[in-house]
């Protein structure tokens, strides 16, 4: 937390090196919390909502616009670290380039008079993907694919803007849950790579690994030059974890994880989650190939393959965007609907229609050139039958009476 001092008489804040207020000469006291602090004259910090290695995130209010925002503050120990400041500016610049509904929107960046570097973002009300995986273990395939597709769209927008994220992991994915849908937000471009000048060289020492090893591509673990297919590998890891509840490669130490990413193959998804459709599992495993040339050519191609897999499995997983426990069991209704649809197609002479063998003997058929129409109720035919019988009886009685005479 930044070390600041405050004048209890006028409320003005000063750096911790100041001892007396320049307005009224009153002694200054250390501020033991930033909640309630007015940052740069316009952002009131309301509550601490998160913290990371380099910064803290506050919920805040823009007092002039009366709007809710999230503000990331660089920790004071990094205030004099030029590399940390450059990365912080890079995060603002990279996120500011990307205009997409699935990417967090950055609205402001600055350094306050007290020397606090800050980044202003839209406030997202939701939970992280890591929290969701901890709660559910494994996600239904359709729901996992839906989340992955939205991640892909945000990353595609980043790649189209010349930005490689380099740190895609569950903690950097937020999920807003609505009445019937989930919206994904990708955030934290703090170690992103911009395709311009010597940006990467300014922020990365030679041989230095930056990122989270469990979610890094083999080429990133080797400090090789990166292209968008490195982010594709990371998205593949995210989807693997959503489907199985586990990261594909892990270890007891960072070096062990790095070694595994470079040389070991992950277990096939269907060994851990047999319910995952084979075509979906194959798509994910292809994204996890060690050599970039063996993966999909881009995140866009990967997303298109996922969309096809999603369409193929949507009927099996109704809970594509909602919590599993909030949904009724619709599998029996889906089976009945499919059966009725198939029977209807068979009745109309559709060449692709077929019925299960158990229903073939009792299923009514209609000639191909005739339209099916509902059969008339039996009660409508009964009066005609009775009239015909009465007529026959009357004729027989008349004949008997004639011959008897």
TIRO-511097 format. One record per residue: x, y, z of N, C-alpha, C in turn. Coordinates in steps of 0.001 Angstrom, whole numbers, plus 500000, padded with zeros to 6 digits. Layout:
<pts>
XYZXYZXYZ/...
</pts>
This chain:
<pts>
500848498808500000500000500000500000500884501242500000/500618502239499181501450503429499113501522504128500469/502726504603500838502903505319502091502615506792501864/501482507239502395501077508629502249500806509219503621/500859510545503657500493511260504877499362512218504568/498567512498505598497377513313505417497284514358506521/496839515549506126496586516600507096495174516421507639/495044516205508940493726515978509529492898517251509615/493522518402509352492791519672509392492124519982508057/492906519945506975492363520293505657492098519083504767/492639517912505149492403516705504370493350516516503207/494269517423502980495206517317501859496212516214502142/496584515440501075497539514350501238498897514739500670/499940514101501236501312514395500840502116513098500765/503258513130500070504165511966500116504629511724501542/505087510511501793505440510140503168506671510903503678/507411511522502761508592512283503188508235513643503780/507003514105503557506563515403504078506150515257505538/506427516260506367506099516192507796504994517145508209/504887518308507509503892519303507896503103519755506671/501843520113506883500981520600505807501435521986505371/501567522200504086502023523502503593500892524529503624/499660524071503831498531524998503881498366525630505253/498400524782506299498147525310507656499226524943508662/500261524240508209501377523925509100501096522802510077/499942522150509955499600521070510892500455519842510622/500767519081511672501556517863511456500763516829510653/501467516065509853500832515060508994500871513685509658/499841512890509373499757511527509913499724510533508757/500327509360508986500307508330507961498873507848507705/498578507588506437497283507015506075497433505496506110/496612504848506947496741503403507068495822502645506112/495048503336505321494213502701504310493939503695503194/493776503202501984493466504079500865491966504167500602/491175503394501313489725503482501130489268504877501545/488549505540500650488123506914500891489080507956500331/490246507501499874491238508428499331490796508929497959/490989510234497714490654510831496427491910510855495566/491909510003494538493081509838493681493047510844492539/494112511601492416494295512556491323493125513532491191/492472513804492290491423514817492316490091514409491728/489940513129491298488658512768490697488202511330490935/489078510455491404488670509072491631488681508771493133/487509508503493693487421508122495107487523506612495229/488500506143496003488706504710496182487719504205497230/486844503268496834485755502832497713486060501532498445/486720500578497805487026499309498472488106498577497686/488871497759498407489901496940497777489252495653497280/489400495346495999488743494168495432489728493126494904/491017493434494902491980492452494427493403492955494581/494334492016494577495750492376494689496580491349493941/497652491816493355498559490941492614499989491216492992/500906490657492217502306490814492541502799492241492439/502255492994491480502754494351491245501740495433491595/500489495079491794499498496124492015498317495673492843/497494496652493194496253496425493915495118497040493109/493953496411493152492802496872492389491710497328493353/491221498542493120490176499122493951488916499368493135/487789499179493786486557499725493225486528501202493560/486202502023492577486279503466492773485114504156492077/484975505436492383483928506257491777484552507511491195/484230507790489932484626509061489324483653510109489861/484152510978490732483244511859491471482570512899490569/483167513243489434482569514243488555481502513636487649/481676512375487287480720511702486401479788510768487152/480089510517488435479310509591489264479202508222488595/480337507714488110480377506407487478481318505490488250/480996504199488237481790503203488937482894502686488023/484104502596488554485239502109487776486076501182488657/487038500532488039488053499770488769489397500428488510/490198500588489557491495501253489428492593500335489935/493591500127489076494754499339489449495888500283489808/496401500137491031497494500983491514498778500168491545/499847500740491045501154500102491124501642500182492570/502107499070493107502563499059494498503751500000494675/503852500600495861504880501633496070506300501130495892/506546499843496209507909499327496064508366499279494617/507396499379493670507753499410492254507728500830491684/507442501803492523507314503176492049508582503721491421/509735503268491903511012503740491353511629502730490394/510903501628490134511388500594489227510957500966487804/511916501396486991511585501862485645510992500750484784/511467499509484962510911498397484197509452498171484565/509145498219485872507763498035486313506876499151485781/507363500384485798506579501502485281506333501360483781/507355500899483054507186500710481611506146499628481324/506183498559482122505192497499481931503786498016482234/503692498844483262502393499394483633501850500281482504/502724501111481946502303501933480803501956501056479603/502726499978479428502460499065478323501081498434478460/500723498050479699499394497465479915498312498446479494/498463499707479874497479500716479489497428500883477981/498600500929477360498663501141475915498096499944475155/498454498727475601497982497525474916496476497378475055/495971497515476291494526497383476507493763498497475820/494362499693475761493694500804475092493538500597473601/494407499780473003494307499498471565493107498612471228/492701497795472189491729496731471898490326497202472245/489494497269471250488099497655471441487228496451471095/486856495697472115486052494489471890485224494200473136/483990493719472963483131493443474137483721492417475088/484609491546474614485180490518475479486543490891476042/486991492109475825488243492600476403487932493748477352/488585493760478501488327494822479473488683496174478859/487864497178479117488058498496478523488847499386479489/489944499936479014490759500863479801490413502282479388/490133503145480390489664504496480092490652505595480489/491634505268481332492527506342481772493806505735482349/494863506533482318496145506153482905496835507427483356/497528507350484469498229508537484928499073508271486158/499746509326486596500526509302487832500052510475488680/499617510173489896499060511206490768500166512111491300/499803513272491850500816514155492447501619513472493543/501013512456494167501737511723495213502689510684494636/502723510570493303503623509627492672503056508232492489/501726508089492596501097506781492429500676506592490978/501233505564490319500826505232488951499540504429489021/498582504770488157497281504095488215496742503854486811/495864502862486744495219502453485500493728502330485786/492898503010484996491451503012485216490786502108484185/489954501178484669489277500213483806487785500197484117/487026499578483213485617499355483509485515498372484665/484476498547485488484254497660486631483474496436486161/484039495254486383483412494006485983482853493323487221/481565493030487209480946492310488311480835490833487909/481684490029488448481684488618488098482769487896488862/483040486655488465484079485873489108485114485450488082/486282485109488580487347484678487689487097483249487228/487700482898486109487586481537485613488209480555486597/489263480969487279489887480084488265488918479758489391/488137480754489847487145480503490896486052479572490389/485633479767489145484588478905488570485064477457488487/486312477244488058486837475877487954486948475247489336/487354476048490331487426475506491702486050475068492195/485017475818491830483662475503492281483090474276491579/483323474155490283482649473123489494483524471914489186/484836472067489256485718470979488866485818470895487356/484830470304486726484768470221485273483524470964484794/483656471650483674482521472340483070481903471471481993/480599471610481795479948470917480687480620471341479380/480806470417478434481534470759477202480996471988476495/479665472107476363479120473258475646479409474558476377/479352474523477703479640475731478475481114476111478357/481995475114478434483428475367478303483759475941476929/483152475378475893483406475870474537482893477298474383/481732477599474962481178478949474881482130479972475495/482708479642476645483668480534477295484930480661476441/485414479546475926486643479574475119486460480388473848/485297480286473226485038481050472001485111482552472293/484570482975473426484619484401473771486048484850474074/486823483982474727488241484302474942488941484474473593/488650483571472677489267483646471343488940484976470668/487698485419470766487310486662470099488081487854470648/488269487894471967489041488992472557490497488926472110/491065487726472108492466487573471719492650487855470229/491663487470469410491720487826467986491793489335467816/490960490061468572490982491526468488492346492060468902/492952491450469926494290491868470344495309491614469237/495265490428468646496209490106467572496025491035466376/494783491352466053494527492276464941495050493678465234/495214493988466534495754495297466931497253495236467169/497879494094466866499316493970467043499751493660468453/498872493038469250499171492750470655499130491243470886/500180490686471478500207489305471932500120489336473459/499148488634474027498864488760475454499996488207476313/500390486956476096501509486278476764501224485841478196/500040486151478745499764485751480131498299485345480294/497800484560479352496422484084479440496347482957480465/495593483177481515495427482191482587494070482442483251/493551481490484030492209481647484596492024482896485447/493089483338486130492965484549486954492761485795486109/493119485748484829492978486908483952491741486823483065/490842485902483401489574485770482685488452485992483684/487643487013483459486484487277484322485212486911483585/484233486411484343482976485955483757481818486659484459/481074487425483674479854488063484161478675487143483849/477883486835484853476757485924484673475463486715484623/474714486572483521473420487204483369472312486206483589/471051486604483336469914485700483541470008484428482708/470549484530481496470587483344480629471864483248479823/472912483975480224474138483946479437475322484321480311/476508484084479777477742484457480443478595485268479477/479116486386479956480004487206479132481399487155479722/482351486892478853483747486753479253484478488063479017/485373488400479951486241489567479809487690489140480024/488530489432479046489965489155479152490650490423479649/491506490286480650492170491462481206493645491180481457/494291492171482038495696492110482453496647491887481282/496924492973480569497896492953479474499252493472479958/499568493201481239500772493760481850502061493279481234/502090492069480669503327491591480020503072491335478536/502074492037477997501770491872476569502952492344475723/503010491817474529504049492198473575503393492952472430/503875494169472179503368494969471074504309494828469884/503743494679468723504546494540467505505002495904467012/505939496472467748506477497764467313507825497989467980/508716498573467269509996498993467809510706497938468627/511219498352469779511975497472470661511264497289471991/509930497306471950509167497227473190509545496004474001/509578494832473340509898493614474069511295493672474676/512268494228473940513622494280474442513771495190475644/512945496214475728513021497134476852512576496476478145/511668495489478041511028494966479239511464493561479605/512204492896478764512544491508479023514051491314478924/514646490810480001516059490510479959516275489203479204/517404489100478541517699487897477775517736486684478697/517026485609478294516991484391479090516022484440480246/515248485515480377514305485666481484512924485203481048/512335484276481827511011483749481519509959484617482192/509012485116481402507933485941481930506615485249481622/505792485089482647504496484452482469504242483449483572/503200482643483391502839481604484345503109480258483677/504109479497484126504567478313483377503466477321483013/502481477108483903501425476135483596500603476523482366/500675477794481965499853478276480846500712478843479711/502009478555479740502917479098478736503181478090477627/503388478599476439503724477753475298505168477283475413/505512476182474730506910475720474757507888476784474278/507511477531473232508429478554472727508591479703473719/507538479994474500507662481019475525508564480533476655/508468479241476992509344478664478013510803478679477577/511046478658476271512405478668475732512886480073475410/512072481081475721512415482479475439512648482711473947/511930481961473117512016482160471675511075483272471242/511283483837470050510352484850469544508930484280469469/507964485103469842506585484638469920505740485237468802/504750484464468364503734484969467455502373484604468040/501268484951467390499944484710467973499656483255468329/500379482301467737500121480901468053500549480537469479/501347481385470101501680481170471508500440481387472378/499684482455472107498414482669472815497429481540472519/497445481011471299496572479893470939496846478691471845/498122478392472076498494477288472970497915477523474366/498015478748474857497506479065476195495989478898476270/495283479294475217493828479102475196493499477612475196/494304476820474475494110475378474504494243474826475914/495205475333476678495369474909478070494136475281478887/493631476491478694492451476930479437491261476009479165/491048475662477895489918474801477556490135473384478077/491353472891477995491686471572478564491329471553480049/491699472601480763491428472662482200489937472754482480/489200473501481659487749473583481856487082472227481655/487576471450480693486948470166480364487336469064481339/488534469146481913489028468058482763489175468432484232/489205469729484520489429470174485896490898470224486269/491793469939485314493224469925485585493983470586484440/495125471205484765495988471713483701496658470518483028/496976470613481753497551469447481058498924469043481568/499729470022482002501079469725482468501371470525483727/501913469855484742502205470530486002503440469885486621/503900470434487710505075469888488378505247470514489745/506215470001490486506460470491491841507289471768491862/507923472089490749508745473302490681508536473970489326/508934475217489265508816475957488009509639475300486903/510848474871487238511698474240486226511082472949485709/510425472199486593509795470954486167508633471235485215/507862472286485505506747472640484628507270473103483276/508317473916483286508914474393482033509418473217481201/510072472263481848510552471078481137509383470310480527/508292470158481300507127469426480796506510470125479598/506429471436479645505860472170478518506695471966477255/507973471812477410508853471679476240508885470257475681/508794469248476557509095467891476090507994466853476324/507078467075477213506098466047477554504755466310476888/504070465222476553502738465338475969501686465217477076/500649466022477028499585465884478030498754464634477792/498114464167478842497217463015478706496040463386477811/495578462451476977494406462738476144493207463118476999/492443464060476521491299464566477283490318463455477609/490066462546476676489056461514476896489459460493477950/490728460441478306491133459583479424490684460164480756/490632461490480829490205462164482061488721462482482066/488173462768480888486754463130480760486175462401479553/485738461144479745485229460356478606484000460946477931/483291461840478643482053462405478083482322463489477048/483546463966476928483853465036475973483815464453474557/483065465078473642482993464564472265484383464454471636/484648463363470915485989463156470342486462464294469454/485562464878468621486003465949467723486441467183468498/485798467437469637486203468564470475487552468273471121/487724467075471639488997466703472267490150466802471266/489926466362470043490972466429469020491340467868468696/490350468756468639490617470168468362491501470774469433/491210470466470703491993471022471811493411470444471802/493532469142471597494859468519471617495738469034470478/495131469371469354495909469937468252496475471306468641/495714472086469394496197473398469843497357473265470815/497533472074471410498592471857472396499825471176471800/499937471175470485501138470626469859502358471468470238/503496470804470376504719471496470809505210472503469775/505123472144468510505597473031467458504448473901466943/504630475211466872503554476100466412503001475716465048/503850475191464161503409474841462807502384473705462807/502351472904463869501432471775463945500094472137464586/499994473344465116498726473804465692497850474409464592/496682474870464982495876475649464053496696476881463654/496430477396462474497252478492461960497024479804462707/495889479930463385495575481169464089494498480897465124/494287481866465995493200481771466969491854481766466255/491768482461465124490520482473464355490156481081463855/491151480356463339490884478996462869490476478090464025/491149478243465159490798477464466349489356477753466775/488977479037466778487601479403467165486589478789466209/486886478810464920485946478236463947485774476738464166/486855476052464500486744474626464797485922474399466061/486102475261467048485305475142468274483830475398468003/483542476378467153482145476675466838481475475492466152/482217474806465282481649473614464646481432472511465675/482390472349466579482237471342467631481092471705468564/480951473008468834479858473484469700478514473172469068/478395473412467773477136473135467084476824471643467107/477862470814467031477651469365467011477252468830468374/477656469520469452477395469005470797476334469778471539/475780470834470924474824471677471649473608470890472102/473170469923471308471995469154471685472233468268472886/473519467921473147473830467065474275474059467847475555/474319469143475437474609469953476621473772471204476573/472608471156477211471702472301477186472271473450477990/473045473146479035473549474176479935474794474828479374/474700475423478193475880475981477536476355477255478194/475445478066478732475856479356479290475266479617480655/474678478594481283474087478801482592474703477821483573/474502478093484858475002477182485870474281475857485777/475031474773485894474446473448485734473342473191486752/473554473657488009472588473328489042471287474106488901/471250475129488045470029475914487892469143475403486770/469593474388486061468853473910484904468097472644485229/466858472482484714466156471214484855466791470161483969/466470468907484240466974467814483419466132467727482160/466703468210481061465963468262479809466324467120478875/467136466182479338467586465133478430466436464267477957/465497463945478890464370463104478476463498463841477484/463275465157477735462454465938476813463134466067475460/464468466222475478465191466325474217465061465045473415/465142463887474117465020462610473424463635462460472824/462592462872473600461237462763473072461037463670471877/461592464892471968461469465827470852462131465274469609/463339464692469791464050464127468641463242462987468038/462619462141468891461846461016468402460632461482467620/459931462507468178458752463016467496459120463662466173/460258464408466183460703465035464936461026463989463883/461711462924464309462065461856463377460828461172462835/459835460903463735458601460267463293457857461146462312/457872462463462580457201463400461672457851463407460312/459198463359460286459899463330459003459582462052458240/459491460935458982459184459677458326457790459710457730/456834460323458458455468460387457973455339461248456733/456227462256456617456146463152455459456990462647454297/457619461486454461458372460896453358459757461453453194/460347462069454266461703462604454154462683461469453923/463549461577452915464481460482452620465484460239453724/465763461283454575466756461110455624466141460629456916/464825460477456958464185460107458201464307458621458441/464522458243459690464555456835460059464101456707461488/463453455612461805462950455375463139463740454274463807/463800454295465138464408453181465836463658451895465526/464399450776465554463786449501465205462612449171466107/462695449582467382461621449254468312460325449948467976/460427451019467172459216451746466800458822451490465351/459614450725464601459372450586463163458078449850462876/457759448817463673456583448007463374455291448735463632/455298449675464595454065450353464948453942451726464344/454956452195463639454918453547463089454046453580461859/453072454516461777452236454621460590453050455157459428/452667454721458216453352455213457023452369455874456113/452857456803455317452030457541454373452727457526453039/452020457235451931452666457259450620453341458585450388/454483458584449677455262459822449501454483460939448860/453540460645447951452849461697447219451565462144447893/451252461580449027450043461967449732450425462709450988/449666463740451305449931464497452518449269463799453679/449950463792454805449398463146455987448298464004456568/447220463392456932446115464113457566445646463297458738/445138463939459789444703463207460978443519462315460657/443512461089461197442422460148460975441168460619461669/440002460369461040438729460769461639438447459918462855/437868460493463914437565459724465111436587458614464801/436677457491465557435822456330465329434360456656465556/434059457601466452432664457933466755431945458543465571/432683459201464655432062459798463481431626458746462475/432204457512462505431841456455461564430722455554462098/430456455523463398429482454599464000428060454771463470/427445455974463340426056456093462840425872455490461452/426810455660460565426701455084459221426689453561459282/427522453006460162427557451549460298426224451006460807/425658451684461804424371451235462363423259451343461317/423272452394460517422246452584459485422305451475458434/423559451107458061423715450032457074423212448698457617/423524448408458881423049447155459491421519447116459576/420953448265459942419484448331460048418828448096458688/419446448645457644418904448475456296418949447012455868/420065446331456174420198444907455833419137444082456563/418968444391457870417954443654458651416558443878458081/416285445128457682414956445440457143414699444676455851/415712444586454980415550443861453713415318442382453970/416097441804454908415915440394455220414518440109455761/414029440951456636412680440769457199411622440881456112/411868441790455165410882441963454082410827440725453209/412006440141452942412043438920452116411367437754452841/411646437616454137411005436538454895409500436685454879/409002437892455108407559438127455142406931437832453786/407685438147452694407143437914451366406966436439451077/408049435642451417407961434210451113406984433482452029/406828433907453242405893433269454160404473433440453640/404104434531453102402788434729452568402610433867451336/
</pts>
